[in-house]
Amino acid sequence: MKKLTRKETAQISGGIRPDQCFYIDDNGETKRGCRVFPFQDDSGVWVYPLKDCNSCTGDL
């Protein structure tokens, strides 16, 4: 059996996009989530979230 390339492994396991990451949910399971980027509020101040990765569905 040959060793799989990184691209082949990503096809099998789904891989992640550059804007995705892994986070640990409340049950202690590692899940795929979306990166949380800093944003500007109404007054123009940059807000940096405490978590850099969160659920993509916003259920956290």
C-alpha positions in Angstrom: 0.0 0.0 0.0 1.5 3.4 -1.0 1.7 6.4 1.3 -1.0 9.0 0.4 0.0 12.5 -0.5 -1.3 15.4 1.5 -3.8 16.3 -1.3 -5.1 12.7 -1.4 -5.5 12.6 2.3 -7.4 16.0 2.3 -9.8 14.6 -0.4 -10.6 11.6 1.8 -10.9 13.4 5.1 -12.5 16.5 3.7 -9.6 18.9 4.4 -10.2 22.4 5.6 -10.3 25.8 3.8 -7.8 28.5 4.8 -10.6 30.4 6.6 -11.4 27.3 8.7 -9.8 25.9 11.8 -10.4 23.3 14.6 -11.8 24.1 18.0 -12.9 22.1 21.0 -16.6 22.2 21.8 -18.3 22.0 25.2 -18.2 18.1 25.1 -14.4 18.1 24.5 -14.7 17.0 20.9 -12.5 18.6 18.2 -14.7 20.1 15.5 -14.1 22.1 12.4 -15.0 25.8 12.8 -14.5 29.2 11.2 -11.8 31.7 12.1 -13.0 34.7 14.0 -11.3 37.8 12.6 -11.0 41.2 14.3 -13.7 43.7 13.1 -14.4 47.4 13.4 -17.4 48.5 15.6 -19.6 51.5 14.8 -17.1 54.0 16.3 -14.2 52.6 14.2 -12.4 50.9 17.0 -11.0 47.4 16.2 -12.5 44.7 18.3 -10.4 41.5 18.8 -12.5 38.5 19.9 -11.2 36.3 22.8 -11.5 33.2 20.7 -9.8 32.9 17.3 -11.9 29.9 16.2 -15.6 29.2 16.7 -18.5 27.3 15.4 -19.5 28.3 11.8 -23.2 28.0 12.7 -22.9 30.5 15.6 -24.4 28.0 18.1 -21.7 28.8 20.7 
